[in-house]
Amino acid sequence: MMKSKLKKICWSVTLFLILNPLISVVLLVLYLVFSSAYSLNQVLGISAFALVFSVLTNLSITMGFHRLYAHKSYEAHPLLEWILLFISSGAFQGSALKWASDHRVHHKYEDTDKDPYSIKKGFWYAHMGWMMLHQAVSLPIRAPDLEKNKLVKFQHDYYLICAIAVGYILPLFAGALMGNALLGLVIAGGLRIFLTQQSTFFVNSLSHMLGKTPYAVEKTAKDSLFVALLTHGEGYHNFHHKFQMDYRNGIRWYHWDPTKWSIQLAALIGLAKKLRTVQFSEILKAKLEVESLKFKNSLFYKEKLEPLSKKLIESQARIEKLKKEYSQAKDQKVFDLKAEIELIKIEIQSLKKSWRVLIRVAQLRI
């Protein structure tokens, strides 16, 4: 029994996940306690570098592995691809090809036994446990579109070399330039890898446990500002699982989504294009369906909520169409379209107020 369980474990991944943070913490503590060959400025400087490197590493995963390669939610200039693939190698999360392929399987079979990191198998399994098993780690790569990408294929073929070079050797040299190579290796190398991995792992675990389901109640994925803060914007996960092709996770300007902002910045300077988004009328439709779900079989829904819902969605679709016309219009038509858009905005706000009132009435009727 024990031997069969041990054979299921992928020891290379398991030992790395355990030993990397353990050795890094022990080395750091011993060095800081028993050595005098460092200064406070060195510790602070290298820690600051590690923080910046950590943010860049996380963004290379969320912006590159996830939204670019797994979901193809935008197109990237080869220079941006090269940067993302280079930095992401230091995250020690596998190649972009393998990561994206596994993630597509997760979305295709979400919350089922075929989901490689299904939350229904428990927090620990979804967070890290799945990576410790041969069955999950050895999933075949099914991403023919990505295998045709020469940059992605190169990173995959030479992944281990790239990972060691970026994950450990680069921090070692950076530390040396700041006067302490060992601190660079331990803080910007080992500890940074551990922390950035945990951030990404939270997307598979916490984001399926904490928060609300405003767009799809049948999905375990949830929207949570707290998880978004931990994962560079990936915490608006219910939206993402409902509309996975959208390059955004946080759809409002104030939603904490540094990955979205990074993609927008890349587009602004010409390194990204064809940013894919879902129409707000579709998003509104999903939201209204969730809000009225518990009243779906009632007469009140048929007589009041359903007609109002249709009117709201139609008005939202109409304003989206007018905005497209407005962006291409000239002369007097611009003013006419602007006036019509403003009128529909007022109408939508009024309809939303009516919707909120009717929802409260429906709740009282239960």
Secondary structure, 3 states (H helix, E strand, C coil): CHHHHHHCECHHHHHHHHHHHHHHHHHHHHHHHHCCCCCHHHHHHHHHHHHHHHHHHHHHHHHHHHHHHHCCCCEECHHHHHHHHHHHHCCCCCCHHHHHHHHHHHHHCCCCCCCCCCHHHCHHHHHCHHHHEHHHHCCCCCCHHHHCCHHHHHHHHCHHHHHHHHHHHHHHHHHHHCCCHHHHHHHHHHHHHHHHHHHHHHHHCHHHCCCECCCCCCCCCCECHHHHHHCCCCCEHHHHHHCCCCCCCCCCCCCCCHHHHHHHHHHHCCCEECCCCCCHHHHHHHHHHHHCHHHCCCHHHHHHHHHHHHHHHHHHHHHHHHHHHHHHCCCHHHHHHHHHHHHHHHHHHHHHHHHHHHHHHHHHHC
